[in-house]
Each structure stands twice: as C-alpha cells, then as structure tokens.
C-alpha cells in the first residue's frame, strides 16, 4: 500500500515551504517549553551557557520534534491521502520519497547536533529518536495502541526535553529531584495525549487504531485522562512542600484547582470540549511545570 502511493506522486524537489509544513512548527512549543523548564531547574545561570542553550532549544523543537512529525507523516501518507489530502505528501508538494528523505536526514542531523552537546544530551536524543520512529514506523507502530503510543509521545514532549535541558546545563546527570519532577509531569502528559485522541475516534475505529477512547469508551477515557493529569500534580505539590518550597506548592495547587474546575466541564461532553480543554487546562498544566522548575532551581542549586 505505501509503495503504491509513493509511485503515484510526482517527481521533483519539494519547496522549502512544503518541508517546513511537514516539520509542523506548531508542535515544537511543547518540547521547547519542557527544555526551558529543564534549563531553569538546573540552577545554572542562562548567561553562563547561552550558546549551547540556543542549540538545545533548536534540538528539542525544530530538529527532534520536527523529525518526529516528518516520520509520522511519511508512514501515515495512505491514511492522510483519504482524510487530509492537502498535507504535503499526499498533495504532491512533497513528491516521490522526499518525505522519507527529510525524516532520515532530520534524524541524522538531530543526532549530530546532540553529539556536540554532551553524552547525556546525546543519550536522551537517541531515546527520543528511537521512540519517534517506533511510534510511527512498522513493525511496532506504537501509535496504534493508546497506552504505549501516548506514553511515548508524553515522554518525548515533556520528560526527555526537561532532562535534556538540565543535563545540558550541568554537563552531567541532573539532580534526582529534577528527574523525578520531570518524570511526574511526563506521566501526566499521557492524559493530555489521550485528550488529543478524541478528535479522531470515528476514524480510529475504522482503521483499527486502539486509542484509549476506542478501547475504553469516550467517557471512561476522559475520566482516566483527567486522573492521569491530576495525580502527578498532587505528588508534585507534596514534594514541593517536603522540599521547603511552600509558595511554589501553593501556586501549583491553585493551578491544579483551576484545572479541576475545567475538568468538570470537560467531562460533561469530552469529545466536543477536548480542544477547549487543551487550550485552557493544558496551559495551566504547563504553567505549573515552570513554577516547579523555579522551585527546583532553589532546591537543587545546580547540583548534579
């Protein structure tokens, strides 16, 4: 099936605008934000390492995240030809096998840049690249299962960039408290990924993609997503109190309370309101990440 689609596409080179569209800049924000949280949480002044911080931001967003988008679009080109024919590959603006060329090229470029930023950054980049290909490419195609696919995306969008930012600043394995908070927010992002699946329930059912709304049903999946988002933040609040950061704990608590209020409305009509919640509740979620990062800055003091 994939081969037949690629053979029907016109030959030639894609325009730069088509390549940029394939890399989906709108998706870069989440990993770049998490990377910034890692930089802040490290306790090292930005001015001390600003050139490598800039390189790290590029690595987290345009390179690794952009690469993951190219890989995903290449392996979804048959489905996109039916559902979203205006995308670069099925529309012919990314002709022949150029989608795969961009995906492979961006993968190699990401690893080269990561290698210049240190061993821990390179290791995190390797994990991110492997998960990105495993998510979209056969034989694993993790995206076909809501449990594994959402976990892979959540880790790549939150936990790994946070770890990368901190590791880059301290040039070593980050303080264990930084890793723990990054892991908690990464776990919570699994719920955010579940909310993203509500927009394609009908198509997922037809294509046998076992997203959580398909596996569990829309309402149970929405309740699970809310719990998965909320519980790690409760743990974060408790840890911040335990680490003598009461102001940060109070702010994260208030942000969580606001999210809970929005969740009540979300659960009333999850399929219709999931995009609305992603624009409101998720914003509060990532704000809590930055608050926690500043608290960690005081706690860890940049210790490795």
C-alpha positions as CSV (number, residue, x, y, z in Angstrom):
1,X,0.0,0.0,0.0
2,X,2.7,2.5,1.0
3,X,4.7,1.8,-2.2
4,X,1.7,2.2,-4.4
5,X,1.0,5.7,-3.0
6,X,4.6,6.9,-3.4
7,X,4.7,5.7,-7.0
8,X,1.8,7.9,-7.9
9,X,3.3,11.1,-6.6
10,X,5.1,13.4,-9.0
11,X,8.8,13.7,-9.2
12,X,10.9,16.7,-8.4
13,X,12.1,18.6,-5.3
14,X,9.8,20.0,-2.6
15,X,9.7,23.7,-2.0
16,X,11.1,24.9,1.3
17,X,7.6,25.9,2.4
18,X,6.5,22.2,2.0
19,X,9.4,21.0,4.1
20,X,8.6,23.5,6.8
21,X,4.9,22.4,6.8
22,X,6.0,18.8,7.0
23,X,8.0,19.6,10.2
24,X,4.9,21.3,11.8
25,X,6.4,24.2,13.7
26,X,3.2,24.5,15.8
27,X,4.2,21.2,17.5
28,X,7.6,22.5,18.6
29,X,6.4,24.6,21.5
30,X,5.7,21.7,24.0
31,X,9.3,20.2,23.9
32,X,10.9,23.6,23.8
33,X,8.9,24.7,26.9
34,X,9.9,21.5,28.7
35,X,13.5,22.0,27.7
36,X,13.3,25.6,29.1
37,X,12.0,24.1,32.3
38,X,15.0,21.8,32.5
39,X,17.3,24.8,32.0
40,X,15.6,26.7,34.7
41,X,15.5,23.8,37.2
42,X,19.2,23.2,36.8
43,X,20.1,26.2,38.8
44,X,22.8,27.3,36.3
45,X,22.5,30.8,35.0
46,X,21.4,31.0,31.4
47,X,24.1,33.6,30.7
48,X,26.8,31.1,31.5
49,X,25.9,28.7,28.7
50,X,23.6,30.7,26.4
51,X,25.1,29.4,23.1
52,X,24.5,25.8,24.0
53,X,21.1,26.6,25.4
54,X,20.1,28.1,22.0
55,X,21.4,24.9,20.3
56,X,19.4,22.8,22.8
57,X,16.2,24.7,22.0
58,X,16.8,24.0,18.3
59,X,17.5,20.4,19.1
60,X,14.3,19.9,21.2
61,X,11.9,21.7,18.8
62,X,12.9,22.1,15.1
63,X,15.1,19.0,15.0
64,X,13.9,16.1,17.2
65,X,10.2,17.2,17.3
66,X,10.3,18.2,13.6
67,X,11.8,14.9,12.7
68,X,9.1,13.0,14.6
69,X,6.4,14.9,12.6
70,X,8.1,14.0,9.3
71,X,8.4,10.3,10.2
72,X,4.7,10.3,11.3
73,X,3.5,11.9,8.0
74,X,5.6,9.5,5.9
75,X,4.1,6.4,7.5
76,X,0.6,7.9,7.6
77,X,0.6,9.0,4.0
78,X,-2.0,6.4,2.9
79,X,-4.4,7.5,5.6
80,X,-3.7,11.2,5.0
81,X,-4.5,10.7,1.3
82,X,-8.0,9.9,2.4
83,X,-8.6,12.1,5.4
84,X,-6.2,15.0,4.9
85,X,-5.2,15.1,1.2
86,X,-3.9,18.7,1.5
87,X,-0.9,17.6,3.6
88,X,2.5,18.0,1.9
89,X,3.0,14.3,1.0
90,X,-0.5,13.2,-0.3
91,X,-0.9,16.6,-2.1
92,X,2.2,16.0,-4.1
93,X,4.0,19.1,-2.7
94,X,6.5,16.6,-1.1
95,X,7.0,14.4,-4.2
96,X,8.3,10.9,-4.5
97,X,10.2,9.7,-1.5
98,X,11.2,13.1,-0.3
99,X,9.1,12.7,2.9
100,X,11.3,9.7,3.9
101,X,14.5,11.6,2.9
102,X,13.5,14.5,5.1
103,X,12.7,12.2,8.0
104,X,16.0,10.3,7.7
105,X,18.0,13.5,7.1
106,X,16.5,15.3,10.1
107,X,17.2,12.2,12.3
108,X,20.9,12.2,11.4
109,X,21.1,16.0,11.8
110,X,19.5,15.7,15.3
111,X,21.9,13.1,16.4
112,X,24.9,15.1,15.1
113,X,23.8,18.2,16.9
114,X,23.1,16.2,20.1
115,X,26.6,14.6,20.0
116,X,28.2,18.1,20.2
117,X,26.1,18.9,23.3
118,X,27.4,16.2,25.6
119,X,27.0,12.5,26.3
120,X,23.8,12.8,28.4
121,X,22.2,15.1,25.8
122,X,23.1,12.6,23.1
123,X,21.8,9.7,25.1
124,X,18.4,11.5,25.6
125,X,18.3,12.4,21.9
126,X,18.9,8.7,20.9
127,X,16.0,7.7,23.1
128,X,13.8,10.4,21.6
129,X,14.7,9.4,18.0
130,X,14.1,5.7,18.7
131,X,10.7,6.4,20.3
132,X,9.7,8.7,17.4
133,X,10.4,6.0,14.8
134,X,8.8,3.3,17.0
135,X,5.7,5.4,17.4
136,X,5.1,5.8,13.6
137,X,7.0,3.1,11.7
138,X,6.3,-0.6,11.4
139,X,6.6,-3.1,12.8
140,X,6.0,-1.5,16.2
141,X,3.7,1.4,15.2
142,X,3.1,2.3,18.9
143,X,0.5,4.9,17.8
144,X,-1.9,2.0,17.2
145,X,-2.2,1.4,20.9
146,X,-3.2,4.3,23.2
147,X,-1.3,3.0,26.2
148,X,2.1,2.7,24.5
149,X,1.7,5.4,21.9
150,X,0.6,8.1,24.3
151,X,3.4,7.1,26.8
152,X,6.0,7.5,24.0
153,X,4.7,10.9,23.0
154,X,4.4,12.2,26.5
155,X,8.0,11.2,27.3
156,X,9.3,12.8,24.1
157,X,7.3,16.0,24.7
158,X,7.9,16.5,28.4
159,X,10.3,14.2,30.3
160,X,13.1,13.9,27.8
161,X,13.3,17.6,26.9
162,X,13.3,18.6,30.6
163,X,16.0,16.1,31.3
164,X,18.0,17.3,28.3
165,X,17.8,21.0,29.4
166,X,19.0,20.2,32.9
167,X,21.7,17.8,31.7
168,X,23.0,20.3,29.2
169,X,23.4,23.0,31.9
170,X,25.2,20.9,34.5
171,X,27.1,18.8,31.9
172,X,26.2,15.6,33.9
173,X,23.2,13.6,35.1
174,X,20.8,16.1,36.7
175,X,19.9,16.2,40.4
176,X,17.5,13.3,41.2
177,X,14.8,15.7,42.2
178,X,14.8,17.3,38.8
179,X,14.5,13.9,37.1
180,X,11.6,12.9,39.5
181,X,9.6,16.1,38.8
182,X,10.2,15.8,35.0
183,X,9.0,12.2,35.2
184,X,5.9,13.1,37.0
185,X,4.9,15.8,34.5
186,X,5.8,13.4,31.7
187,X,3.4,10.9,33.2
188,X,0.7,13.5,33.5
189,X,1.1,14.4,29.8
190,X,-0.2,10.9,29.0
191,X,-3.6,12.3,29.8
192,X,-3.1,15.3,27.6
193,X,-2.2,12.9,24.7
194,X,-5.4,10.9,25.4
195,X,-7.5,14.1,25.0
196,X,-5.9,14.6,21.6
197,X,-7.3,11.3,20.5
198,X,-11.0,12.4,21.0
199,X,-10.9,14.3,17.7
200,X,-10.4,11.1,15.6
201,X,-12.4,8.4,17.4
202,X,-14.6,7.5,14.4
203,X,-11.6,7.2,12.1
204,X,-9.6,5.3,14.7
205,X,-12.4,2.8,15.0
206,X,-12.5,2.2,11.2
207,X,-8.7,1.9,10.9
208,X,-8.3,-0.4,14.0
209,X,-6.2,2.2,15.9
210,X,-6.7,1.3,19.5
211,X,-6.7,4.7,21.1
212,X,-7.9,4.9,24.7
213,X,-11.3,6.4,23.7
214,X,-11.7,3.4,21.4
215,X,-10.5,0.8,23.9
216,X,-12.3,2.2,27.0
217,X,-15.1,4.3,25.5
218,X,-15.2,8.1,25.4
219,X,-16.4,8.9,28.9
220,X,-14.2,6.4,30.8
221,X,-11.2,7.6,28.7
222,X,-11.9,11.2,29.6
223,X,-12.1,10.3,33.3
224,X,-8.9,8.4,33.1
225,X,-7.2,11.3,31.3
226,X,-8.2,13.7,34.0
227,X,-7.0,11.4,36.7
228,X,-3.7,10.9,34.9
229,X,-3.2,14.6,34.6
230,X,-4.2,15.4,38.2
231,X,-2.5,12.8,40.3
232,X,1.1,13.6,39.3
233,X,0.5,17.2,40.1
234,X,-0.8,16.3,43.6
235,X,2.5,14.4,44.1
236,X,4.5,17.4,42.8
237,X,2.7,19.6,45.4
238,X,3.5,17.2,48.2
239,X,7.2,17.1,47.1
240,X,7.5,20.8,46.9
241,X,6.1,21.2,50.4
242,X,8.5,18.5,51.6
243,X,11.4,20.3,49.9
244,X,10.5,23.6,51.8
245,X,9.0,25.3,48.8
246,X,5.6,26.3,50.1
247,X,5.0,29.2,47.8
248,X,5.6,27.1,44.7
249,X,3.5,24.3,46.2
250,X,0.6,26.8,46.8
251,X,0.8,28.1,43.2
252,X,0.8,24.6,41.7
253,X,-2.1,23.7,44.0
254,X,-4.1,26.7,42.7
255,X,-3.3,25.9,39.1
256,X,-4.5,22.3,39.8
257,X,-7.7,23.5,41.4
258,X,-8.4,25.6,38.3
259,X,-7.8,22.6,36.1
260,X,-10.1,20.5,38.2
261,X,-12.9,23.1,37.7
262,X,-12.3,22.9,34.0
263,X,-12.2,19.1,34.1
264,X,-15.8,19.1,35.5
265,X,-17.0,20.9,32.3
266,X,-14.8,18.7,30.1
267,X,-16.4,15.5,31.4
268,X,-19.8,16.7,30.5
269,X,-19.0,16.5,26.8
270,X,-15.5,15.2,26.3
271,X,-15.4,14.8,22.5
272,X,-16.7,18.3,21.9
273,X,-14.8,20.0,24.7
274,X,-11.4,18.3,24.4
275,X,-9.9,21.0,22.1
276,X,-11.3,23.7,24.5
277,X,-9.6,22.0,27.5
278,X,-6.3,21.6,25.6
279,X,-6.4,25.4,25.1
280,X,-7.2,26.2,28.8
281,X,-6.4,23.3,31.2
282,X,-3.2,22.3,29.4
283,X,-2.0,25.9,29.6
284,X,-2.4,25.8,33.4
285,X,-0.6,22.4,33.4
286,X,2.5,23.7,31.6
287,X,2.4,26.9,33.8
288,X,2.8,24.6,36.8
289,X,5.8,23.0,35.1
290,X,7.6,26.3,35.0
291,X,6.7,27.1,38.6
292,X,8.1,23.7,39.7
293,X,11.2,24.4,37.7
294,X,11.9,27.6,39.6
295,X,11.3,25.8,42.8
296,X,13.8,23.1,41.8
297,X,16.3,25.8,41.0
298,X,16.3,26.8,44.6
299,X,16.3,23.2,45.8
300,X,18.9,21.6,43.6
301,X,21.2,24.7,43.3
302,X,22.5,23.2,40.1
303,X,23.9,20.0,41.8
304,X,24.5,17.1,39.6
